Amino acid sequence: MRIKVCGMTQMEQIKHLDRIGVEFAGFIFYHKSPRYIFKHMPRPEIKKIRGQHINKVGVFVNAPVEELLEIVDECGLQMVQLHGDETPKYCEKVADYIDVIKAFRLREDDQVLWKIKDYQDIADMFLFDTEGAGYGGTGKKFDWSVLKGLHINKPFFLSGGIGPDDVEHIKAFIQDPVAKDLFSLDVNSKFETIPGLKDMQVVEKFVNEIKTIK
């Protein structure tokens, strides 16, 4: 099971993620976020990040395409996650340049397949999160039942308030047919002491437990 830890701001914590086999580190390039990466690390420092496992994912919200692509180059990103109201046409422009994860914030009554249909042939992957008042993750628990029984037919990240105590819930979720397309878990705020600073002992314990799931 792959894992993405989002909202990273500290170099030593990023190196720790790589040592324990985490595949994706998320960097938030949305200036209204308390985890806005440029408050903590300049572009050249982000570009220097290398690891045996880690792939750098940039999280953007309605950014101008030219600005986004400039950051991709200057920070050496491997993927981008679009977490705003980006249109299919916008996603297509970005996907011509770099792999795109399109995020969808879901309510309990959402028609998921209708919501994703226009992005099906454009985005490389999807991410499902909880609907909130603003953009980005809310930290609120995502009602995974809205996905059960669906055929997404696209690799997806499962997000939305996943915490250290959710291992058994994740084990149950992967028994559902929809999980055949589950590509990675996405975690963030439930593993923090303050925004942008992770409790790495808790992260490592969770990673070790998740990596044993077959």
N, CA, C and O of each residue as an XYZ file, in Angstrom:
856
protein
N       0.844     -1.192      0.000
C       0.000      0.000      0.000
C       0.880      1.243      0.000
O       1.713      1.415      0.890
N       0.703      2.093     -0.973
C       1.474      3.333     -1.049
C       0.893      4.378     -0.090
O      -0.282      4.336      0.274
N       1.755      5.312      0.301
C       1.343      6.362      1.238
C       1.898      7.699      0.771
O       3.058      7.805      0.375
N       1.044      8.716      0.826
C       1.451     10.102      0.600
C       1.246     10.865      1.897
O       0.163     10.844      2.481
N       2.298     11.539      2.339
C       2.177     12.411      3.507
C       2.240     13.835      2.995
O       3.244     14.249      2.415
N       1.177     14.580      3.206
C       1.038     15.904      2.617
C       1.331     16.998      3.645
O       1.366     16.748      4.850
N       1.542     18.216      3.141
C       1.778     19.349      4.009
C       3.146     19.343      4.654
O       3.307     19.825      5.775
N       4.145     18.795      3.950
C       5.489     18.743      4.497
C       6.155     20.117      4.411
O       5.983     20.854      3.440
N       6.922     20.438      5.462
C       7.606     21.738      5.502
C       9.042     21.645      6.024
O       9.785     22.624      5.955
N       9.441     20.481      6.546
C      10.738     20.350      7.203
C      11.608     19.319      6.492
O      11.177     18.188      6.264
N      12.839     19.712      6.141
C      13.717     18.830      5.384
C      14.000     17.524      6.128
O      13.946     16.450      5.528
N      14.298     17.602      7.415
C      14.616     16.381      8.161
C      13.432     15.423      8.190
O      13.617     14.207      8.135
N      12.214     15.964      8.275
C      11.037     15.090      8.279
C      10.837     14.448      6.911
O      10.394     13.303      6.826
N      11.157     15.166      5.846
C      11.058     14.600      4.500
C      12.052     13.453      4.341
O      11.716     12.410      3.780
N      13.262     13.643      4.829
C      14.271     12.576      4.781
C      13.817     11.360      5.582
O      14.060     10.219      5.190
N      13.157     11.619      6.706
C      12.627     10.531      7.533
C      11.573      9.732      6.753
O      11.565      8.501      6.794
N      10.695     10.432      6.053
C       9.693      9.743      5.232
C      10.358      8.811      4.230
O       9.913      7.681      4.027
N      11.423      9.290      3.608
C      12.123      8.478      2.622
C      12.729      7.237      3.270
O      12.677      6.149      2.695
N      13.298      7.392      4.454
C      13.931      6.254      5.140
C      12.930      5.167      5.483
O      13.279      3.986      5.487
N      11.674      5.547      5.774
C      10.683      4.538      6.175
C       9.826      4.058      4.995
O       8.857      3.322      5.181
N      10.194      4.480      3.788
C       9.554      3.928      2.601
C       8.287      4.602      2.126
O       7.517      4.007      1.372
N       8.051      5.844      2.555
C       6.884      6.597      2.065
C       7.161      7.036      0.627
O       8.235      7.551      0.317
N       6.172      6.823     -0.241
C       6.389      7.062     -1.673
C       6.173      8.499     -2.118
O       6.780      8.934     -3.096
N       5.312      9.254     -1.415
C       4.962     10.596     -1.885
C       4.999     11.597     -0.735
O       4.440     11.357      0.335
N       5.668     12.726     -0.975
C       5.633     13.849     -0.039
C       4.899     14.997     -0.727
O       5.247     15.386     -1.842
N       3.891     15.532     -0.060
C       3.091     16.609     -0.630
C       3.545     17.971     -0.127
O       3.747     18.168      1.071
N       3.703     18.912     -1.059
C       4.105     20.284     -0.742
C       2.999     21.226     -1.202
O       2.598     21.195     -2.365
N       2.514     22.048     -0.308
C       1.356     22.878     -0.609
C       1.812     24.251     -1.112
O       2.513     24.987     -0.418
N       1.395     24.568     -2.328
C       1.760     25.826     -2.973
C       0.559     26.777     -3.033
O       0.429     27.572     -3.964
N      -0.300     26.684     -2.041
C      -1.479     27.538     -1.930
C      -1.225     28.522     -0.799
O      -1.135     28.124      0.363
N      -1.108     29.806     -1.131
C      -0.606     30.775     -0.172
C      -1.502     30.972      1.048
O      -1.043     31.492      2.065
N      -2.766     30.568      0.969
C      -3.659     30.723      2.120
C      -3.560     29.558      3.103
O      -4.158     29.599      4.178
N      -2.815     28.534      2.741
C      -2.672     27.371      3.619
C      -1.664     27.643      4.728
O      -0.646     28.290      4.483
N      -1.926     27.163      5.945
C      -0.922     27.295      7.007
C       0.327     26.464      6.730
O       1.350     26.630      7.396
N       0.241     25.569      5.747
C       1.386     24.720      5.378
C       2.026     25.189      4.067
O       2.720     24.418      3.405
N       1.799     26.421      3.702
C       2.349     26.990      2.469
C       3.868     26.833      2.473
O       4.554     27.398      3.325
N       4.385     26.071      1.527
C       5.778     25.632      1.577
C       6.772     26.782      1.472
O       7.844     26.721      2.073
N       6.439     27.825      0.723
C       7.406     28.908      0.548
C       7.614     29.743      1.815
O       8.507     30.590      1.853
N       6.808     29.516      2.841
C       7.071     30.130      4.139
C       8.196     29.405      4.874
O       8.755     29.918      5.843
N       8.513     28.209      4.398
C       9.460     27.350      5.106
C      10.701     26.983      4.295
O      11.789     26.830      4.849
N      10.531     26.843      2.982
C      11.641     26.387      2.145
C      11.637     27.150      0.829
O      10.582     27.315      0.218
N      12.802     27.621      0.382
C      12.885     28.283     -0.923
C      12.902     27.251     -2.051
O      13.113     26.062     -1.813
N      12.682     27.713     -3.258
C      12.605     26.825     -4.422
C      13.859     25.972     -4.608
O      13.729     24.769     -4.835
N      15.068     26.537     -4.523
C      16.254     25.697     -4.740
C      16.377     24.560     -3.726
O      16.849     23.474     -4.062
N      15.950     24.814     -2.481
C      16.027     23.771     -1.453
C      15.047     22.644     -1.752
O      15.363     21.471     -1.556
N      13.852     23.002     -2.230
C      12.874     21.971     -2.607
C      13.411     21.163     -3.779
O      13.251     19.944     -3.823
N      14.043     21.838     -4.722
C      14.562     21.138     -5.902
C      15.630     20.124     -5.526
O      15.767     19.096     -6.189
N      16.389     20.399     -4.472
C      17.480     19.512     -4.059
C      16.992     18.221     -3.433
O      17.758     17.266     -3.304
N      15.725     18.181     -3.040
C      15.215     17.001     -2.347
C      15.281     15.784     -3.268
O      14.683     15.762     -4.344
N      16.013     14.789     -2.820
C      16.133     13.531     -3.544
C      15.975     12.402     -2.533
O      16.263     12.577     -1.349
N      15.526     11.266     -2.994
C      15.410     10.125     -2.083
C      15.260      8.836     -2.853
O      15.055      8.832     -4.067
N      15.363      7.754     -2.130
C      15.223      6.443     -2.748
C      13.768      6.142     -3.091
O      13.480      5.453     -4.070
N      12.855      6.667     -2.276
C      11.429      6.360     -2.438
C      10.590      7.584     -2.803
O       9.651      7.486     -3.592
N      10.932      8.729     -2.229
C      10.067      9.911     -2.257
C       9.891     10.494     -3.657
O      10.858     10.695     -4.392
N       8.632     10.759     -4.006
C       8.265     11.569     -5.164
C       7.641     12.856     -4.643
O       6.839     12.831     -3.710
N       8.010     13.972     -5.246
C       7.522     15.277     -4.793
C       6.227     15.646     -5.525
O       6.199     15.744     -6.752
N       5.166     15.846     -4.752
C       3.855     16.208     -5.298
C       3.536     17.640     -4.891
O       3.504     17.956     -3.701
N       3.303     18.502     -5.866
C       2.920     19.873     -5.582
C       1.416     20.024     -5.558
O       0.736     19.624     -6.503
N       0.886     20.599     -4.488
C      -0.558     20.796     -4.339
C      -0.890     22.256     -4.675
O      -0.367     23.182     -4.055
N      -1.769     22.442     -5.666
C      -2.116     23.773     -6.153
C      -3.628     23.970     -6.111
O      -4.397     23.013     -6.193
N      -4.036     25.231     -5.981
C      -5.458     25.579     -5.973
C      -5.675     26.743     -6.949
O      -5.315     27.885     -6.664
N      -6.262     26.433     -8.085
C      -6.636     27.465     -9.071
C      -5.472     28.390     -9.441
O      -5.671     29.587     -9.647
N      -4.282     27.846     -9.524
C      -3.110     28.652     -9.881
C      -3.075     28.888    -11.389
O      -3.476     28.008    -12.151
N      -2.610     30.048    -11.839
C      -2.407     30.237    -13.276
C      -1.471     29.158    -13.828
O      -0.481     28.803    -13.188
N      -1.785     28.647    -15.004
C      -1.013     27.542    -15.566
C       0.471     27.898    -15.659
O       1.331     27.092    -15.304
N       0.764     29.102    -16.136
C       2.164     29.496    -16.318
C       2.903     29.505    -14.974
O       4.054     29.075    -14.892
N       2.250     29.987    -13.946
C       2.865     30.015    -12.609
C       3.105     28.598    -12.107
O       4.168     28.294    -11.565
N       2.117     27.739    -12.290
C       2.245     26.348    -11.855
C       3.420     25.666    -12.552
O       4.234     25.014    -11.897
N       3.512     25.809    -13.860
C       4.574     25.130    -14.616
C       5.953     25.675    -14.247
O       6.938     24.937    -14.254
N       6.017     26.941    -13.932
C       7.278     27.533    -13.491
C       7.726     26.912    -12.174
O       8.902     26.591    -11.999
N       6.781     26.743    -11.245
C       7.096     26.128     -9.953
C       7.491     24.671    -10.139
O       8.415     24.194     -9.480
N       6.809     23.959    -11.023
C       7.162     22.566    -11.313
C       8.634     22.470    -11.709
O       9.363     21.616    -11.204
N       9.063     23.339    -12.604
C      10.451     23.322    -13.069
C      11.423     23.735    -11.965
O      12.430     23.064    -11.735
N      11.119     24.836    -11.288
C      12.061     25.390    -10.323
C      12.162     24.559     -9.048
O      13.161     24.642     -8.333
N      11.136     23.757     -8.757
C      11.150     22.911     -7.561
C      11.382     21.435     -7.890
O      11.503     20.615     -6.980
N      11.445     21.088     -9.168
C      11.694     19.703     -9.553
C      10.602     18.747     -9.126
O      10.884     17.657     -8.627
N       9.348     19.151     -9.320
C       8.224     18.306     -8.901
C       8.023     17.147     -9.869
O       8.301     17.260    -11.063
N       7.529     16.021     -9.328
C       7.233     14.857    -10.167
C       5.751     14.734    -10.532
O       5.399     14.140    -11.551
N       4.890     15.304     -9.685
C       3.449     15.248     -9.921
C       2.834     16.529     -9.374
O       3.421     17.200     -8.526
N       1.633     16.863     -9.873
C       0.879     17.960     -9.276
C      -0.505     17.461     -8.885
O      -1.094     16.608     -9.549
N      -1.003     18.017     -7.792
C      -2.350     17.718     -7.309
C      -3.163     19.001     -7.406
O      -2.814     20.012     -6.798
N      -4.234     18.955     -8.163
C      -5.062     20.135     -8.398
C      -6.279     20.060     -7.481
O      -7.151     19.209     -7.656
N      -6.325     20.962     -6.503
C      -7.294     20.827     -5.424
C      -8.354     21.927     -5.441
O      -9.061     22.131     -4.454
N      -8.460     22.635     -6.568
C      -9.437     23.714     -6.647
C     -10.569     23.404     -7.606
O     -11.086     22.287     -7.636
N     -10.953     24.414     -8.397
C     -12.058     24.278     -9.344
C     -11.534     24.176    -10.778
O     -12.166     24.659    -11.717
N     -10.398     23.555    -10.927
C      -9.760     23.468    -12.237
C     -10.649     22.721    -13.234
O     -11.176     21.650    -12.935
N     -10.800     23.299    -14.406
C     -11.642     22.709    -15.448
C     -10.899     21.576    -16.156
O      -9.680     21.460    -16.034
N     -11.632     20.745    -16.893
C     -10.944     19.722    -17.694
C      -9.921     20.319    -18.654
O      -8.843     19.755    -18.845
N     -10.258     21.465    -19.264
C      -9.328     22.105    -20.204
C      -8.050     22.534    -19.488
O      -6.953     22.359    -20.018
N      -8.186     23.092    -18.294
C      -7.030     23.471    -17.488
C      -6.170     22.240    -17.194
O      -4.954     22.259    -17.379
N      -6.824     21.171    -16.732
C      -6.096     19.948    -16.389
C      -5.370     19.375    -17.599
O      -4.269     18.838    -17.475
N      -5.983     19.491    -18.752
C      -5.364     18.971    -19.970
C      -4.076     19.717    -20.287
O      -3.084     19.104    -20.682
N      -4.085     21.036    -20.117
C      -2.873     21.831    -20.364
C      -1.743     21.385    -19.442
O      -0.601     21.229    -19.873
N      -2.075     21.183    -18.169
C      -1.057     20.788    -17.202
C      -0.594     19.352    -17.452
O       0.592     19.044    -17.330
N      -1.538     18.481    -17.802
C      -1.226     17.066    -18.015
C      -0.341     16.837    -19.228
O       0.277     15.779    -19.349
N      -0.269     17.815    -20.133
C       0.657     17.716    -21.259
C       2.105     17.842    -20.799
O       3.035     17.512    -21.534
N       2.281     18.327    -19.565
C       3.619     18.635    -19.070
C       4.053     17.741    -17.907
O       5.231     17.406    -17.779
N       3.087     17.356    -17.055
C       3.406     16.603    -15.839
C       2.191     15.780    -15.433
O       1.064     16.121    -15.792
N       2.412     14.693    -14.683
C       1.300     13.862    -14.216
C       0.394     14.665    -13.286
O       0.862     15.402    -12.418
N      -0.914     14.504    -13.489
C      -1.913     15.284    -12.759
C      -2.787     14.384    -11.885
O      -3.333     13.382    -12.345
N      -2.903     14.768    -10.618
C      -3.885     14.187     -9.700
C      -4.987     15.227     -9.536
O      -4.735     16.317     -9.023
N      -6.196     14.906     -9.962
C      -7.315     15.850     -9.766
C      -8.067     15.461     -8.507
O      -8.546     14.335     -8.369
N      -8.161     16.417     -7.590
C      -8.839     16.175     -6.322
C     -10.314     16.560     -6.414
O     -10.681     17.537     -7.066
N     -11.139     15.772     -5.747
C     -12.578     16.039     -5.668
C     -12.986     16.022     -4.204
O     -12.686     15.077     -3.475
N     -13.671     17.076     -3.784
C     -14.175     17.178     -2.417
C     -15.627     16.697     -2.433
O     -16.488     17.306     -3.068
N     -15.881     15.614     -1.736
C     -17.165     14.942     -1.860
C     -18.056     15.127     -0.645
O     -17.602     15.138      0.499
N     -19.354     15.272     -0.940
C     -20.389     15.230      0.094
C     -21.026     13.842      0.082
O     -20.821     13.055     -0.842
N     -21.795     13.563      1.119
C     -22.416     12.238      1.241
C     -23.374     11.944      0.096
O     -23.558     10.786     -0.278
N     -23.993     13.001     -0.472
C     -25.006     12.782     -1.502
C     -24.470     13.000     -2.916
O     -25.249     13.034     -3.869
N     -23.162     13.147     -3.065
C     -22.593     13.395     -4.391
C     -22.713     12.178     -5.302
O     -22.585     11.033     -4.868
N     -22.962     12.463     -6.575
C     -22.916     11.436     -7.607
C     -21.472     11.399     -8.122
O     -21.103     12.153     -9.023
N     -20.678     10.525     -7.546
C     -19.234     10.537     -7.775
C     -18.892     10.326     -9.245
O     -18.069     11.055     -9.798
N     -19.508      9.346     -9.877
C     -19.160      9.039    -11.260
C     -19.513     10.186    -12.200
O     -18.816     10.417    -13.188
N     -20.583     10.898    -11.899
C     -20.942     12.070    -12.699
C     -19.919     13.180    -12.496
O     -19.554     13.877    -13.443
N     -19.460     13.343    -11.262
C     -18.531     14.421    -10.928
C     -17.173     14.235    -11.608
O     -16.523     15.218    -11.965
N     -16.745     13.002    -11.787
C     -15.408     12.751    -12.331
C     -15.399     12.511    -13.837
O     -14.327     12.454    -14.440
N     -16.571     12.368    -14.456
C     -16.624     11.859    -15.827
C     -15.864     12.719    -16.825
O     -15.227     12.181    -17.731
N     -15.914     14.042    -16.687
C     -15.255     14.915    -17.657
C     -13.738     14.937    -17.508
O     -13.034     15.480    -18.359
N     -13.236     14.347    -16.425
C     -11.795     14.312    -16.165
C     -11.210     12.920    -16.406
O     -10.001     12.717    -16.296
N     -12.077     11.975    -16.732
C     -11.669     10.575    -16.799
C     -10.526     10.345    -17.794
O      -9.601      9.582    -17.514
N     -10.590     10.995    -18.936
C      -9.582     10.779    -19.969
C      -8.461     11.815    -19.923
O      -7.600     11.835    -20.803
N      -8.463     12.672    -18.910
C      -7.485     13.766    -18.843
C      -6.532     13.597    -17.672
O      -5.315     13.573    -17.856
N      -7.079     13.479    -16.472
C      -6.235     13.344    -15.281
C      -5.579     11.963    -15.264
O      -6.140     10.983    -15.755
N      -4.384     11.911    -14.689
C      -3.703     10.626    -14.549
C      -4.237      9.847    -13.360
O      -4.292      8.617    -13.379
N      -4.634     10.588    -12.313
C      -5.164      9.972    -11.102
C      -6.188     10.917    -10.481
O      -6.243     12.104    -10.801
N      -6.988     10.359     -9.591
C      -7.933     11.147     -8.818
C      -7.539     11.117     -7.340
O      -6.772     10.260     -6.902
N      -8.079     12.072     -6.585
C      -7.977     12.052     -5.128
C      -9.335     12.421     -4.574
O      -9.949     13.390     -5.022
N      -9.811     11.656     -3.600
C     -11.120     11.900     -3.000
C     -10.943     12.374     -1.568
O     -10.292     11.724     -0.750
N     -11.546     13.535     -1.285
C     -11.407     14.180      0.010
C     -12.790     14.623      0.486
O     -13.790     14.420     -0.202
N     -12.832     15.226      1.664
C     -14.088     15.670      2.266
C     -14.443     17.077      1.804
O     -13.576     17.949      1.726
N     -15.701     17.294      1.502
C     -16.173     18.638      1.177
C     -16.026     19.540      2.393
O     -16.386     19.161      3.508
N     -15.486     20.754      2.166
C     -15.332     21.713      3.253
C     -15.678     23.111      2.781
O     -16.025     23.313      1.617
N     -15.584     24.072      3.680
C     -15.942     25.445      3.346
C     -14.916     26.089      2.419
O     -15.267     26.929      1.591
N     -13.647     25.697      2.555
C     -12.594     26.282      1.738
C     -11.939     25.232      0.864
O     -12.441     24.119      0.711
N     -10.807     25.612      0.296
C     -10.044     24.683     -0.534
C      -9.043     23.921      0.323
O      -8.726     24.306      1.448
N      -8.555     22.816     -0.258
C      -7.583     22.008      0.459
C      -8.268     21.044      1.403
O      -9.494     20.997      1.499
N      -7.437     20.270      2.104
C      -7.975     19.270      3.021
C      -8.625     19.918      4.228
O      -8.226     21.002      4.654
N      -9.618     19.255      4.771
C     -10.329     19.780      5.939
C      -9.905     19.082      7.222
O     -10.117     19.607      8.314
N      -9.306     17.901      7.097
C      -9.015     17.097      8.274
C     -10.225     16.346      8.777
O     -10.125     15.547      9.708
N     -11.386     16.601      8.158
C     -12.610     15.914      8.572
C     -12.664     14.519      7.969
O     -12.175     14.274      6.866
N     -13.267     13.623      8.717
C     -13.360     12.238      8.259
C     -14.198     12.153      6.990
O     -15.293     12.709      6.908
N     -13.667     11.458      6.023
C     -14.333     11.257      4.744
C     -15.208     10.012      4.833
O     -14.755      8.952      5.266
N     -16.453     10.148      4.424
C     -17.381      9.023      4.424
C     -17.095      8.142      3.216
O     -17.619      8.365      2.125
N     -16.260      7.147      3.432
C     -15.824      6.287      2.334
C     -16.960      5.508      1.692
O     -16.806      4.974      0.593
N     -18.104      5.439      2.372
C     -19.215      4.655      1.825
C     -19.726      5.236      0.508
O     -20.370      4.524     -0.263
N     -19.450      6.532      0.231
C     -19.903      7.109     -1.036
C     -19.162      6.480     -2.218
O     -19.611      6.595     -3.359
N     -18.037      5.821     -1.958
C     -17.259      5.186     -3.021
C     -17.557      3.701     -3.175
O     -17.264      3.105     -4.211
N     -18.132      3.117     -2.153
C     -18.278      1.660     -2.151
C     -19.164      1.174     -3.293
O     -20.232      1.723     -3.563
N     -18.682      0.133     -3.946
C     -19.426     -0.473     -5.048
C     -19.220      0.201     -6.392
O     -19.709     -0.290     -7.410
N     -18.501      1.323     -6.413
C     -18.279      2.037     -7.672
C     -17.083      1.453     -8.432
O     -16.225      0.778     -7.864
N     -17.062      1.734     -9.718
C     -15.914      1.385    -10.546
C     -15.321      2.702    -11.041
O     -15.828      3.307    -11.986
N     -14.259      3.130    -10.401
C     -13.656      4.425    -10.718
C     -12.884      4.349    -12.036
O     -12.848      5.311    -12.804
N     -12.278      3.213    -12.279
C     -11.510      2.988    -13.519
C     -10.401      4.013    -13.707
O     -10.089      4.413    -14.829
N      -9.820      4.425    -12.608
C      -8.696      5.359    -12.607
C      -8.015      5.213    -11.245
O      -8.701      5.180    -10.223
N      -6.688      5.126    -11.206
C      -6.023      5.059     -9.898
C      -6.401      6.269     -9.048
O      -6.458      7.390     -9.554
N      -6.658      6.048     -7.761
C      -7.033      7.173     -6.906
C      -6.345      7.133     -5.544
O      -5.975      6.078     -5.028
N      -6.192      8.341     -4.986
C      -5.703      8.528     -3.625
C      -6.922      8.648     -2.715
O      -7.890      9.330     -3.052
N      -6.872      7.990     -1.573
C      -7.942      8.091     -0.583
C      -7.479      9.027      0.529
O      -6.471      8.771      1.188
N      -8.223     10.112      0.732
C      -7.831     11.140      1.685
C      -8.990     11.418      2.627
O      -9.949     10.649      2.696
N      -8.889     12.535      3.356
C     -10.007     12.975      4.180
C      -9.948     12.506      5.614
O     -10.678     11.596      6.006
N      -9.080     13.126      6.404
C      -9.072     12.865      7.847
C      -8.584     11.498      8.252
O      -8.943     11.017      9.327
N      -7.772     10.851      7.427
C      -7.211      9.559      7.807
C      -6.240      9.767      8.957
O      -5.352     10.617      8.886
N      -6.414      8.988     10.013
C      -5.593      9.150     11.203
C      -4.918      7.860     11.633
O      -5.115      6.815     11.014
N      -4.118      7.931     12.701
C      -3.369      6.760     13.169
C      -4.235      5.575     13.568
O      -3.774      4.433     13.557
N      -5.489      5.842     13.922
C      -6.367      4.766     14.396
C      -7.234      4.163     13.294
O      -8.161      3.406     13.582
N      -6.943      4.489     12.042
C      -7.801      4.053     10.940
C      -7.324      2.794     10.212
O      -7.867      2.448      9.163
N      -6.334      2.119     10.745
C      -5.777      0.964     10.033
C      -6.843     -0.097      9.780
O      -6.922     -0.647      8.681
N      -7.659     -0.385     10.785
C      -8.691     -1.417     10.610
C      -9.753     -0.970      9.611
O     -10.263     -1.787      8.844
N     -10.094      0.331      9.612
C     -11.061      0.834      8.640
C     -10.502      0.715      7.219
O     -11.239      0.413      6.281
N      -9.219      0.950      7.071
C      -8.584      0.838      5.758
C      -8.592     -0.619      5.301
O      -8.855     -0.905      4.133
N      -8.309     -1.525      6.211
C      -8.348     -2.955      5.876
C      -9.737     -3.355      5.390
O      -9.872     -4.139      4.450
N     -10.767     -2.812      6.035
C     -12.135     -3.126      5.619
C     -12.443     -2.515      4.258
O     -13.091     -3.147      3.423
N     -11.982     -1.287      4.033
C     -12.260     -0.598      2.767
C     -11.664     -1.348      1.585
O     -12.290     -1.436      0.529
N     -10.476     -1.882      1.748
C      -9.820     -2.518      0.594
C     -10.470     -3.844      0.203
O     -10.101     -4.439     -0.809
N     -11.427     -4.305      0.991
C     -12.172     -5.498      0.600
C     -13.281     -5.179     -0.395
O     -13.844     -6.084     -1.010
N     -13.601     -3.871     -0.558
C     -14.667     -3.457     -1.474
C     -14.136     -3.409     -2.894
O     -12.974     -3.068     -3.115
N     -14.988     -3.750     -3.866
C     -14.530     -3.733     -5.267
C     -13.914     -2.412     -5.712
O     -13.022     -2.410     -6.560
N     -14.371     -1.285     -5.156
C     -13.823      0.002     -5.588
C     -12.322      0.100     -5.307
O     -11.611      0.847     -5.979
N     -11.846     -0.647     -4.323
C     -10.441     -0.550     -3.917
C      -9.479     -1.157     -4.926
O      -8.264     -1.047     -4.764
N     -10.004     -1.793     -5.962
C      -9.098     -2.304     -7.003
C      -8.348     -1.149     -7.661
O      -7.271     -1.350     -8.222
N      -8.907      0.057     -7.596
C      -8.263      1.232     -8.182
C      -7.570      2.105     -7.134
O      -7.045      3.170     -7.461
N      -7.568      1.657     -5.872
C      -6.916      2.442     -4.823
C      -5.406      2.430     -5.047
O      -4.769      1.378     -4.995
N      -4.848      3.599     -5.294
C      -3.422      3.715     -5.604
C      -2.598      4.058     -4.372
O      -1.491      3.549     -4.195
N      -3.149      4.931     -3.513
C      -2.382      5.382     -2.358
C      -3.302      5.995     -1.319
O      -4.371      6.511     -1.646
N      -2.881      5.934     -0.073
C      -3.514      6.708      0.987
C      -2.878      8.093      1.022
O      -1.736      8.268      0.598
N      -3.617      9.073      1.525
C      -3.117     10.442      1.632
C      -3.409     10.933      3.042
O      -4.570     11.027      3.440
N      -2.361     11.249      3.800
C      -2.549     11.663      5.194
C      -1.891     13.021      5.415
O      -0.990     13.432      4.685
N      -2.385     13.710      6.466
C      -1.815     15.023      6.757
C      -2.081     15.408      8.210
O      -1.315     15.040      9.102
N      -3.161     16.147      8.449
C      -3.328     16.869      9.714
C      -3.446     15.970     10.939
O      -3.057     16.381     12.032
N      -3.968     14.767     10.790
C      -4.145     13.879     11.941
C      -2.807     13.371     12.485
O      -2.765     12.715     13.526
N      -1.728     13.674     11.784
C      -0.403     13.233     12.215
C       0.472     14.418     12.632
O       1.690     14.283     12.748
N      -0.154     15.578     12.858
C       0.600     16.789     13.151
C       0.516     17.189     14.621
O      -0.463     16.914     15.316
N       1.586     17.851     15.061
C       1.568     18.509     16.364
C       1.117     19.962     16.196
O       0.356     20.485     17.010
N       1.595     20.599     15.135
C       1.099     21.895     14.671
C       1.096     21.828     13.150
O       1.774     20.969     12.587
N       0.349     22.714     12.448
C       0.318     22.634     10.991
C       1.713     22.654     10.364
O       2.509     23.563     10.601
N       1.983     21.630      9.561
C       3.256     21.536      8.870
C       4.321     20.752      9.611
O       5.366     20.446      9.036
N       4.086     20.417     10.872
C       5.053     19.662     11.659
C       4.436     18.333     12.074
O       3.481     18.293     12.849
N       4.996     17.244     11.544
C       4.449     15.920     11.801
C       5.066     15.303     13.059
O       6.206     15.597     13.419
N       4.286     14.442     13.715
C       4.816     13.592     14.780
C       5.369     12.352     14.090
O       4.617     11.435     13.763
N       6.658     12.321     13.871
C       7.240     11.286     13.024
C       7.184      9.900     13.648
O       7.187      8.905     12.923
N       7.133      9.810     14.957
C       6.975      8.492     15.583
C       5.610      7.902     15.239
O       5.487      6.709     14.963
N       4.585      8.759     15.262
C       3.231      8.314     14.923
C       3.151      7.967     13.434
O       2.548      6.964     13.052
N       3.766      8.805     12.603
C       3.785      8.520     11.167
C       4.456      7.179     10.897
O       3.930      6.359     10.144
N       5.608      6.955     11.505
C       6.349      5.715     11.250
C       5.565      4.484     11.694
O       5.557      3.471     10.995
N       4.912      4.562     12.836
C       4.101      3.429     13.317
C       2.976      3.139     12.327
O       2.723      1.982     11.993
N       2.303      4.188     11.860
C       1.210      4.023     10.897
C       1.732      3.413      9.603
O       1.128      2.482      9.070
N       2.841      3.925      9.094
C       3.417      3.408      7.860
C       3.740      1.924      7.996
O       3.418      1.131      7.111
N       4.364      1.560      9.080
C       4.723      0.142      9.294
C       3.484     -0.741      9.327
O       3.504     -1.852      8.798
N       2.405     -0.259      9.943
C       1.165     -1.049      9.995
C       0.521     -1.156      8.616
O       0.050     -2.227      8.232
N       0.500     -0.056      7.874
C      -0.124     -0.056      6.549
C       0.655     -0.935      5.586
O       0.058     -1.618      4.754
N       1.965     -0.929      5.684
C       2.796     -1.683      4.747
C       2.635     -3.191      4.916
O       3.047     -3.962      4.050
N       2.034     -3.614      6.036
C       1.793     -5.061      6.223
C       0.483     -5.520      5.589
O       0.231     -6.721      5.489
N      -0.361     -4.565      5.156
C      -1.652     -4.923      4.563
C      -1.425     -5.503      3.176
O      -0.737     -4.906      2.349
N      -1.993     -6.641      2.933
C      -1.854     -7.310      1.622
C      -3.054     -6.993      0.738
O      -3.124     -7.460     -0.399
